[in-house]
Amino acid sequence: MSSAPSTQQVIFVVPPQVHVLDLTGPVQVFYEAVEYGAPYQLRYCSFQHQLVSSAGLLMGPVQPFTQLQLQPDDLLFIPGMEMEYIRSTALKAEHGFLTRIREQHRKGVIICSVCTGAFLVAQAGLLDGRKCTTHWKRLAELQTTYPRVITQPDRLFVQDSGVYTSAGVTAGIDMALAILEERQGPLFVSKIARELVVYLRRGPHHSQKSVYLDYRNHMNVAVHQVQDWLITHLQTRITLDELAQVVGMSTRNLTRAFRKETGISIHDYTTLLRLERARTLRHNPGMTMEAIAQQCGFQNARQLRRIWQQDASTNRTQSLI
């Protein structure tokens, strides 16, 4: 008879001037994981008593960090916060907290930062000589402030020797889902992604730019509906006439409106979606190139390779092999 898996702690540090979504995004991932039966205990702590978010949300007192008893493989999340606080002498004065982070990492606790939380981890000395990332607006400052870190531009998240760092806001959700997949497997994490209404979980090598977001900065409802349909029907071969019927438009009007709102054609947009999906599936060692091509709507693996290589040559994206 197999024993039940041991419960692991997922600790969320709530720093002063915290960016709320940097905190609550990963929290929701692991909350849903617990709802689906994963063996995690969510806990919250801080190194200060009075907590106000960067948006002015007053937060109640949480457990002092010094009272926590962490074990190897527990997760410690450090969300982003206002740069004004990060640059202040107040953070630099938190020697006890910074020392304790180093001690916990030496014990085997996994450190995970979101957005500007990387600055706190760097201040603790845990990014010296390690690859890391943060929000694209703060990468240069992170590298300048802490010259021994090895910043990785245009990466959603990076893992190096038990320290995870991620880019801003929603990248924290991507990182949390990736960590969850490492521990619970891809089938389990796909259920959590659907629960969170996340289109597709992005991997660490994905650009901080996203095809799912870059072409959605418009208010045309019909074009949004077409984009949603394409994202969820990549395997389906459909003509422009049939696609126009989905939203009750003429083919000519749809083609014109789509290019006006997004800046690219429907065909090019669909190809970008299929390539993005292929990049995600490529990380699954159990899938052949033919299976990936089929799931992404390509005719065969040969067509997928050809289009992928063209995209890599044009945009300097990651090669297929």
C-alpha positions as CSV (number, residue, x, y, z in Angstrom):
1,M,0.0,0.0,0.0
2,S,1.5,3.3,-1.1
3,S,1.7,6.1,1.4
4,A,0.1,9.5,0.8
5,P,2.5,12.2,-0.6
6,S,3.9,14.5,2.0
7,T,2.5,18.0,2.1
8,Q,4.9,20.7,0.9
9,Q,4.7,24.4,1.8
10,V,4.3,27.1,-0.7
11,I,5.3,30.3,1.1
12,F,4.4,33.7,-0.3
13,V,6.4,36.7,1.0
14,V,4.3,39.9,1.1
15,P,6.7,42.7,0.9
16,P,5.9,46.4,1.3
17,Q,4.6,48.1,-1.8
18,V,3.8,44.7,-3.4
19,H,2.4,44.5,-6.9
20,V,-0.9,42.6,-6.2
21,L,-1.0,40.5,-9.4
22,D,2.6,39.4,-9.0
23,L,1.5,37.9,-5.7
24,T,-2.0,36.7,-6.4
25,G,-1.2,35.1,-9.8
26,P,1.0,32.3,-8.5
27,V,-1.2,32.1,-5.4
28,Q,-4.2,31.3,-7.5
29,V,-2.2,28.6,-9.4
30,F,-1.3,26.7,-6.2
31,Y,-4.7,27.4,-4.7
32,E,-6.4,25.6,-7.6
33,A,-3.8,22.9,-7.4
34,V,-4.8,22.2,-3.8
35,E,-8.5,22.2,-4.9
36,Y,-7.6,19.5,-7.4
37,G,-5.9,17.4,-4.6
38,A,-2.2,18.4,-4.8
39,P,-0.4,18.1,-1.5
40,Y,0.5,21.8,-0.8
41,Q,0.0,24.1,2.1
42,L,-0.2,27.8,1.2
43,R,1.2,30.2,3.8
44,Y,2.0,33.9,3.8
45,C,4.7,35.9,5.6
46,S,6.4,39.2,5.7
47,F,9.3,41.0,7.2
48,Q,7.3,44.1,8.1
49,H,4.1,44.6,10.1
50,Q,2.2,47.3,8.1
51,L,1.6,46.3,4.5
52,V,0.2,48.4,1.8
53,S,0.3,47.3,-1.9
54,S,1.7,49.5,-4.6
55,A,-2.0,50.3,-5.6
56,G,-2.8,51.4,-2.0
57,L,-4.6,48.3,-0.9
58,L,-4.2,47.9,2.9
59,M,-3.3,44.3,3.8
60,G,-3.8,42.7,7.2
61,P,-0.8,41.4,9.2
62,V,0.7,38.1,8.2
63,Q,3.1,35.7,10.0
64,P,6.6,37.0,10.6
65,F,9.1,35.3,8.3
66,T,11.3,34.4,11.3
67,Q,8.5,32.1,12.6
68,L,8.5,29.8,9.5
69,Q,9.9,26.3,9.6
70,L,10.8,25.5,6.0
71,Q,11.9,22.1,4.6
72,P,13.9,21.2,1.5
73,D,11.8,21.5,-1.7
74,D,9.4,23.9,-0.1
75,L,8.7,26.9,-2.4
76,L,9.3,30.5,-1.4
77,F,7.8,33.1,-3.7
78,I,8.9,36.7,-3.7
79,P,6.6,39.0,-5.8
80,G,7.5,42.3,-7.4
81,M,7.2,45.6,-5.6
82,E,7.7,49.3,-6.3
83,M,11.1,50.3,-7.5
84,E,11.0,53.3,-5.1
85,Y,11.0,50.8,-2.2
86,I,13.6,48.6,-3.8
87,R,16.0,51.5,-4.3
88,S,15.4,52.8,-0.7
89,T,17.7,52.2,2.2
90,A,14.7,50.4,3.9
91,L,15.2,47.2,1.9
92,K,18.9,47.3,2.3
93,A,18.4,47.4,6.0
94,E,16.6,44.1,6.1
95,H,19.7,42.2,6.8
96,G,18.0,39.5,8.8
97,F,15.5,38.7,6.1
98,L,18.1,38.6,3.4
99,T,20.4,36.4,5.4
100,R,17.5,34.0,6.1
101,I,16.7,33.7,2.4
102,R,20.3,32.6,1.8
103,E,20.1,30.1,4.7
104,Q,16.8,28.7,3.4
105,H,18.2,28.2,-0.1
106,R,21.2,26.4,1.3
107,K,18.8,24.1,3.0
108,G,17.2,23.2,-0.3
109,V,14.2,25.6,-0.3
110,I,13.4,26.7,-3.9
111,I,13.4,30.5,-4.3
112,C,11.0,31.9,-6.9
113,S,10.8,35.6,-7.7
114,V,8.3,37.5,-9.9
115,C,9.1,40.7,-11.8
116,T,11.1,43.1,-9.6
117,G,11.3,40.5,-6.8
118,A,14.5,39.5,-8.5
119,F,16.1,42.7,-7.1
120,L,15.4,41.4,-3.6
121,V,16.9,38.0,-4.4
122,A,19.9,39.7,-6.0
123,Q,20.3,41.8,-2.8
124,A,20.5,38.5,-0.9
125,G,23.4,37.4,-3.1
126,L,21.5,34.5,-4.6
127,L,21.8,35.7,-8.2
128,D,25.6,36.1,-8.2
129,G,26.9,34.1,-11.1
130,R,23.4,32.8,-12.0
131,K,21.2,33.3,-15.0
132,C,18.1,35.3,-14.3
133,T,15.5,37.7,-15.7
134,T,13.0,40.3,-14.6
135,H,10.6,42.7,-16.3
136,W,12.0,44.0,-19.5
137,K,11.9,47.6,-18.3
138,R,14.2,46.7,-15.3
139,L,16.7,44.3,-16.9
140,A,19.4,46.9,-17.5
141,E,19.0,48.3,-14.0
142,L,19.3,44.8,-12.5
143,Q,22.5,44.1,-14.4
144,T,24.0,47.5,-13.5
145,T,23.0,47.4,-9.8
146,Y,24.3,43.8,-9.4
147,P,27.1,43.3,-12.0
148,R,27.6,39.6,-11.0
149,V,24.2,38.5,-12.1
150,I,23.8,37.1,-15.7
151,T,20.6,38.7,-17.0
152,Q,18.7,36.9,-19.8
153,P,16.8,39.3,-22.0
154,D,13.4,38.4,-23.5
155,R,12.8,35.4,-21.3
156,L,9.6,34.7,-19.5
157,F,11.3,32.9,-16.6
158,V,14.7,31.3,-15.9
159,Q,15.8,28.6,-13.5
160,D,19.3,28.3,-12.3
161,S,20.5,26.2,-9.3
162,G,17.2,26.2,-7.4
163,V,16.4,29.9,-8.0
164,Y,13.6,30.9,-10.4
165,T,13.2,34.4,-11.7
166,S,10.4,35.6,-14.0
167,A,9.4,38.6,-16.0
168,G,6.5,40.8,-15.0
169,V,2.9,40.0,-13.9
170,T,1.5,37.2,-16.0
171,A,4.9,35.5,-16.4
172,G,4.6,34.7,-12.7
173,I,1.6,32.5,-13.6
174,D,3.6,30.8,-16.4
175,M,6.4,30.2,-14.0
176,A,4.1,28.8,-11.3
177,L,2.4,26.5,-13.8
178,A,5.8,25.2,-15.0
179,I,6.9,24.5,-11.5
180,L,3.6,22.7,-10.9
181,E,4.2,20.6,-14.0
182,E,7.6,19.6,-12.8
183,R,6.0,18.3,-9.6
184,Q,2.6,17.0,-10.7
185,G,3.0,16.3,-14.4
186,P,1.6,17.8,-17.6
187,L,-1.9,16.3,-17.4
188,F,-2.5,17.7,-13.9
189,V,-1.2,21.2,-14.9
190,S,-3.3,21.3,-18.0
191,K,-6.4,21.0,-15.8
192,I,-5.2,23.9,-13.7
193,A,-4.5,26.0,-16.8
194,R,-8.0,25.4,-18.0
195,E,-9.4,26.3,-14.6
196,L,-7.5,29.6,-14.8
197,V,-8.8,30.2,-18.3
198,V,-5.2,30.4,-19.6
199,Y,-5.1,29.9,-23.3
200,L,-1.7,28.0,-23.4
201,R,1.0,27.7,-20.8
202,R,4.2,29.3,-22.1
203,G,7.6,27.8,-21.4
204,P,10.8,29.5,-20.2
205,H,12.2,30.0,-23.7
206,H,9.1,31.8,-25.0
207,S,9.6,35.5,-25.7
208,Q,8.2,38.1,-23.3
209,K,6.2,39.1,-26.4
210,S,3.2,36.9,-27.0
211,V,1.2,36.2,-30.2
212,Y,-1.8,35.8,-28.0
213,L,-1.5,39.4,-26.8
214,D,0.4,41.4,-29.4
215,Y,-2.4,41.4,-31.9
216,R,-5.3,42.0,-29.5
217,N,-4.9,45.7,-28.9
218,H,-8.1,46.6,-30.6
219,M,-11.9,46.9,-29.9
220,N,-13.3,45.1,-32.9
221,V,-15.6,42.4,-31.4
222,A,-15.8,40.3,-34.7
223,V,-12.0,40.2,-35.1
224,H,-11.7,39.2,-31.5
225,Q,-14.2,36.4,-32.1
226,V,-12.2,35.2,-35.1
227,Q,-9.0,35.3,-33.1
228,D,-10.6,33.2,-30.3
229,W,-11.9,30.7,-32.8
230,L,-8.5,30.3,-34.5
231,I,-6.7,29.8,-31.2
232,T,-9.1,27.0,-30.2
233,H,-9.3,25.3,-33.6
234,L,-5.7,25.2,-34.8
235,Q,-6.2,21.6,-36.1
236,T,-9.2,22.6,-38.3
237,R,-8.6,23.4,-41.9
238,I,-11.0,26.2,-42.8
239,T,-11.5,28.5,-45.8
240,L,-11.8,32.3,-45.5
241,D,-15.4,32.0,-46.6
242,E,-16.2,29.5,-43.8
243,L,-14.3,31.6,-41.3
244,A,-16.3,34.7,-42.3
245,Q,-19.5,32.8,-41.7
246,V,-18.4,32.1,-38.1
247,V,-18.8,35.8,-37.3
248,G,-21.5,36.7,-39.9
249,M,-19.3,38.8,-42.1
250,S,-18.5,38.8,-45.8
251,T,-15.1,37.4,-46.7
252,R,-14.0,40.8,-48.1
253,N,-15.0,42.7,-45.0
254,L,-13.5,40.2,-42.6
255,T,-10.2,40.2,-44.5
256,R,-10.1,44.0,-44.6
257,A,-11.1,44.4,-40.9
258,F,-8.6,41.8,-39.6
259,R,-5.7,43.4,-41.3
260,K,-6.7,46.9,-40.2
261,E,-7.0,45.9,-36.6
262,T,-4.0,43.6,-36.3
263,G,-1.6,44.7,-39.0
264,I,-1.3,41.3,-40.5
265,S,-3.3,38.9,-42.6
266,I,-5.5,36.1,-41.2
267,H,-3.2,33.5,-42.8
268,D,-0.1,35.0,-41.3
269,Y,-1.8,35.3,-37.8
270,T,-2.9,31.6,-38.0
271,T,0.7,30.6,-38.9
272,L,2.1,32.4,-35.9
273,L,-0.5,30.7,-33.7
274,R,0.4,27.3,-35.0
275,L,4.2,27.9,-34.6
276,E,3.6,29.1,-31.0
277,R,1.6,25.9,-30.3
278,A,4.3,23.8,-31.9
279,R,7.0,25.4,-29.7
280,T,5.0,24.5,-26.6
281,L,4.4,20.9,-27.8
282,R,8.0,20.5,-28.7
283,H,8.9,20.3,-25.0
284,N,6.9,17.1,-24.7
285,P,9.4,14.3,-25.3
286,G,6.6,11.8,-26.0
287,M,5.4,13.7,-29.2
288,T,6.7,13.1,-32.6
289,M,7.1,15.8,-35.2
290,E,4.2,14.3,-37.2
291,A,2.0,14.4,-34.1
292,I,2.9,18.0,-33.4
293,A,2.3,19.0,-37.0
294,Q,-1.1,17.3,-36.9
295,Q,-2.2,19.0,-33.6
296,C,-1.1,22.4,-34.9
297,G,-2.9,22.2,-38.2
298,F,0.1,21.7,-40.5
299,Q,-0.1,19.3,-43.4
300,N,2.8,17.2,-42.2
301,A,6.1,17.5,-40.3
302,R,7.9,18.6,-43.5
303,Q,5.7,21.6,-43.8
304,L,6.2,22.4,-40.1
305,R,9.9,22.3,-40.3
306,R,10.0,24.4,-43.5
307,I,7.8,27.2,-42.0
308,W,9.6,27.0,-38.6
309,Q,13.0,27.5,-40.3
310,Q,11.7,30.4,-42.4
311,D,10.4,32.0,-39.2
312,A,13.7,31.4,-37.4
313,S,15.7,33.0,-40.3
314,T,13.4,36.0,-40.4
315,N,12.9,36.7,-36.7
316,R,15.9,35.0,-35.1
317,T,13.7,32.8,-33.1
318,Q,14.7,29.5,-31.6
319,S,15.5,26.8,-34.2
320,L,13.3,23.7,-34.3
321,I,16.1,21.3,-33.5
